[in-house]
Amino acid sequence: MTRSLDPNALDALFNDARTHSAWLDKPVDPALLQTLFDLMKMPPTSANCSPARIVFVQSAEAKARLLPALDEGNRAKTMAAPVTAIVAHDLRFYEQLDYLYPHAHARAWFEGNDEKIRTTAFRNGTLQGAYLIMAARALGLDCGPMSGFNNEMVDALFFAGTACKSNFLINLGYGDASRLHPRSPRFAFEQACQIV
C-alpha cells in the first residue's frame, strides 16, 4: 500500500499551504466537517486511544460564546472564520480502550495513573489536531491554528461536566490569499536533523 503522493498533492498539504488569518465569506458545509473527522480519526495514536474531542464552532450564537475567551489579537479573525475547531482531549479516553484496542486489556495500563493519563491524552490529542489540519488541507480547506485563548473559560463554556480539556483552536474555511504575508523561514535539514 506504500505509495508517494504526486507533487500537486504534496504542495497542497505542505509546500503551498499557509496559515490563514483572513477569510472569504464562504460557508463550510457541515457534511464536510464530518468528512474531515472521518479522515483525521484514521492515522495512529498510542494503543488507538483516540483522545481528541472536537467542537466545531460554527453558529453565530456559539461564536458569541467563544469570543470573550479569545485574546484580543485573535478575536476578529476568529469571528470572521466560517468555523473554529476547538481541539481538546478527553482525560477519560482510557474508558473506551476495550472498544478501541480490543486485543489487549489496555484500560489497565492507565487506570489510577493520572500522570500517564494526562501525558497520553495531551500528546495524542495534539497529534490528532495535527491530523485535522492535514485532513482539512486535503479537503480544500484552509487553516489558522492558534493558541491565545483562555483554556479554563473555553472548558467551562464548551466542555462543562466532562473530562475534556481544550488544547488549541483551528480556524477553518477558505482563506483570503491576497492577505497573506510572505512565508516565514524554515530550518534546513542540517539545522534540525541528524542521521546517526
MIGUSE-592496 format. One record per residue (C-alpha): residue number from 1; residue in one letter; x, y, z. Coordinates in steps of 0.05 Angstrom, whole numbers. Layout:
REM residues N
num NUM&residu A&east X&north Y&up Z .
...
This chain:
REM residues 196
num 1&residu M&east 0&north 0&up 0 .
num 2&residu T&east 60&north 47&up 5 .
num 3&residu R&east 57&north 100&up -48 .
num 4&residu S&east 81&north 171&up -57 .
num 5&residu L&east 33&north 228&up -69 .
num 6&residu D&east 41&north 268&up -132 .
num 7&residu P&east 76&north 336&up -127 .
num 8&residu N&east 10&north 374&up -131 .
num 9&residu A&east -18&north 337&up -71 .
num 10&residu L&east 46&north 349&up -32 .
num 11&residu D&east 43&north 423&up -49 .
num 12&residu A&east -30&north 426&up -25 .
num 13&residu L&east -12&north 393&up 41 .
num 14&residu F&east 56&north 423&up 55 .
num 15&residu N&east 94&north 468&up 7 .
num 16&residu D&east 39&north 516&up -14 .
num 17&residu A&east -7&north 510&up 47 .
num 18&residu R&east -6&north 571&up 91 .
num 19&residu T&east -33&north 593&up 159 .
num 20&residu H&east -92&north 639&up 145 .
num 21&residu S&east -117&north 697&up 186 .
num 22&residu A&east -165&north 729&up 135 .
num 23&residu W&east -225&north 692&up 108 .
num 24&residu L&east -270&north 694&up 48 .
num 25&residu D&east -345&north 700&up 62 .
num 26&residu K&east -358&north 628&up 42 .
num 27&residu P&east -391&north 578&up 88 .
num 28&residu V&east -365&north 508&up 104 .
num 29&residu D&east -416&north 453&up 94 .
num 30&residu P&east -427&north 413&up 158 .
num 31&residu A&east -422&north 349&up 117 .
num 32&residu L&east -351&north 369&up 100 .
num 33&residu L&east -335&north 373&up 174 .
num 34&residu Q&east -359&north 302&up 183 .
num 35&residu T&east -315&north 280&up 125 .
num 36&residu L&east -258&north 318&up 158 .
num 37&residu F&east -267&north 279&up 222 .
num 38&residu D&east -273&north 213&up 185 .
num 39&residu L&east -203&north 227&up 155 .
num 40&residu M&east -169&north 254&up 217 .
num 41&residu K&east -190&north 194&up 260 .
num 42&residu M&east -153&north 144&up 217 .
num 43&residu P&east -78&north 158&up 230 .
num 44&residu P&east -44&north 127&up 291 .
num 45&residu T&east -49&north 143&up 364 .
num 46&residu S&east -19&north 104&up 422 .
num 47&residu A&east -59&north 39&up 430 .
num 48&residu N&east -111&north 72&up 385 .
num 49&residu C&east -131&north 114&up 445 .
num 50&residu S&east -161&north 169&up 402 .
num 51&residu P&east -168&north 221&up 458 .
num 52&residu A&east -183&north 281&up 413 .
num 53&residu R&east -252&north 313&up 421 .
num 54&residu I&east -270&north 368&up 372 .
num 55&residu V&east -323&north 422&up 378 .
num 56&residu F&east -336&north 456&up 312 .
num 57&residu V&east -359&north 526&up 330 .
num 58&residu Q&east -400&north 550&up 271 .
num 59&residu S&east -464&north 584&up 292 .
num 60&residu A&east -467&north 658&up 309 .
num 61&residu E&east -491&north 641&up 379 .
num 62&residu A&east -432&north 594&up 392 .
num 63&residu K&east -382&north 644&up 363 .
num 64&residu A&east -410&north 696&up 411 .
num 65&residu R&east -399&north 649&up 469 .
num 66&residu L&east -327&north 636&up 447 .
num 67&residu L&east -310&north 710&up 436 .
num 68&residu P&east -295&north 731&up 509 .
num 69&residu A&east -247&north 672&up 517 .
num 70&residu L&east -203&north 696&up 459 .
num 71&residu D&east -142&north 740&up 466 .
num 72&residu E&east -154&north 808&up 434 .
num 73&residu G&east -109&north 793&up 375 .
num 74&residu N&east -148&north 731&up 357 .
num 75&residu R&east -218&north 758&up 361 .
num 76&residu A&east -230&north 790&up 293 .
num 77&residu K&east -201&north 733&up 252 .
num 78&residu T&east -238&north 680&up 293 .
num 79&residu M&east -304&north 716&up 285 .
num 80&residu A&east -292&north 722&up 210 .
num 81&residu A&east -274&north 648&up 201 .
num 82&residu P&east -332&north 604&up 179 .
num 83&residu V&east -314&north 552&up 232 .
num 84&residu T&east -269&north 548&up 292 .
num 85&residu A&east -249&north 478&up 315 .
num 86&residu I&east -235&north 471&up 389 .
num 87&residu V&east -184&north 415&up 394 .
num 88&residu A&east -190&north 382&up 462 .
num 89&residu H&east -170&north 316&up 494 .
num 90&residu D&east -212&north 271&up 538 .
num 91&residu L&east -177&north 252&up 603 .
num 92&residu R&east -224&north 192&up 608 .
num 93&residu F&east -203&north 165&up 540 .
num 94&residu Y&east -179&north 100&up 571 .
num 95&residu E&east -250&north 81&up 588 .
num 96&residu Q&east -261&north 68&up 514 .
num 97&residu L&east -200&north 24&up 504 .
num 98&residu D&east -239&north -42&up 510 .
num 99&residu Y&east -273&north -19&up 446 .
num 100&residu L&east -215&north 17&up 412 .
num 101&residu Y&east -160&north -33&up 429 .
num 102&residu P&east -196&north -99&up 439 .
num 103&residu H&east -136&north -146&up 432 .
num 104&residu A&east -105&north -125&up 499 .
num 105&residu H&east -131&north -101&up 566 .
num 106&residu A&east -102&north -32&up 554 .
num 107&residu R&east -150&north 3&up 601 .
num 108&residu A&east -110&north -26&up 659 .
num 109&residu W&east -47&north 9&up 633 .
num 110&residu F&east -78&north 76&up 652 .
num 111&residu E&east -128&north 66&up 710 .
num 112&residu G&east -102&north 101&up 772 .
num 113&residu N&east -42&north 132&up 737 .
num 114&residu D&east -61&north 205&up 730 .
num 115&residu E&east 6&north 228&up 702 .
num 116&residu K&east 5&north 175&up 647 .
num 117&residu I&east -68&north 192&up 631 .
num 118&residu R&east -51&north 267&up 625 .
num 119&residu T&east 11&north 258&up 582 .
num 120&residu T&east -21&north 206&up 537 .
num 121&residu A&east -84&north 247&up 527 .
num 122&residu F&east -46&north 311&up 513 .
num 123&residu R&east 6&north 280&up 467 .
num 124&residu N&east -43&north 240&up 425 .
num 125&residu G&east -97&north 294&up 425 .
num 126&residu T&east -45&north 343&up 398 .
num 127&residu L&east -24&north 293&up 346 .
num 128&residu Q&east -97&north 285&up 325 .
num 129&residu G&east -103&north 361&up 320 .
num 130&residu A&east -45&north 360&up 271 .
num 131&residu Y&east -80&north 305&up 232 .
num 132&residu L&east -141&north 350&up 230 .
num 133&residu I&east -100&north 405&up 197 .
num 134&residu M&east -73&north 358&up 144 .
num 135&residu A&east -142&north 328&up 131 .
num 136&residu A&east -172&north 397&up 124 .
num 137&residu R&east -119&north 417&up 74 .
num 138&residu A&east -131&north 352&up 36 .
num 139&residu L&east -205&north 371&up 31 .
num 140&residu G&east -191&north 441&up 4 .
num 141&residu L&east -200&north 479&up 69 .
num 142&residu D&east -151&north 530&up 96 .
num 143&residu C&east -129&north 530&up 169 .
num 144&residu G&east -109&north 581&up 220 .
num 145&residu P&east -85&north 543&up 282 .
num 146&residu M&east -73&north 584&up 344 .
num 147&residu S&east -64&north 589&up 419 .
num 148&residu G&east -81&north 655&up 451 .
num 149&residu F&east -145&north 640&up 489 .
num 150&residu N&east -166&north 625&up 560 .
num 151&residu N&east -168&north 549&up 565 .
num 152&residu E&east -206&north 548&up 631 .
num 153&residu M&east -260&north 592&up 602 .
num 154&residu V&east -266&north 551&up 539 .
num 155&residu D&east -270&north 487&up 581 .
num 156&residu A&east -326&north 517&up 623 .
num 157&residu L&east -364&north 542&up 562 .
num 158&residu F&east -358&north 481&up 517 .
num 159&residu F&east -337&north 421&up 560 .
num 160&residu A&east -373&north 431&up 626 .
num 161&residu G&east -388&north 366&up 661 .
num 162&residu T&east -337&north 327&up 620 .
num 163&residu A&east -264&north 306&up 629 .
num 164&residu C&east -245&north 343&up 565 .
num 165&residu K&east -191&north 397&up 565 .
num 166&residu S&east -180&north 446&up 508 .
num 167&residu N&east -112&north 447&up 475 .
num 168&residu F&east -113&north 495&up 416 .
num 169&residu L&east -160&north 525&up 364 .
num 170&residu I&east -161&north 519&up 289 .
num 171&residu N&east -199&north 569&up 246 .
num 172&residu L&east -225&north 534&up 184 .
num 173&residu G&east -253&north 559&up 119 .
num 174&residu Y&east -229&north 589&up 54 .
num 175&residu G&east -172&north 636&up 65 .
num 176&residu D&east -163&north 703&up 30 .
num 177&residu A&east -95&north 691&up -3 .
num 178&residu S&east -89&north 765&up -21 .
num 179&residu R&east -80&north 779&up 54 .
num 180&residu L&east -22&north 731&up 66 .
num 181&residu H&east 46&north 758&up 84 .
num 182&residu P&east 109&north 725&up 57 .
num 183&residu R&east 124&north 656&up 86 .
num 184&residu S&east 170&north 657&up 146 .
num 185&residu P&east 236&north 619&up 142 .
num 186&residu R&east 243&north 545&up 159 .
num 187&residu F&east 305&north 508&up 182 .
num 188&residu A&east 348&north 470&up 133 .
num 189&residu F&east 355&north 395&up 146 .
num 190&residu E&east 425&north 404&up 175 .
num 191&residu Q&east 400&north 455&up 226 .
num 192&residu A&east 347&north 409&up 256 .
num 193&residu C&east 364&north 337&up 240 .
num 194&residu Q&east 416&north 284&up 248 .
num 195&residu I&east 424&north 216&up 217 .
num 196&residu V&east 460&north 171&up 266 .
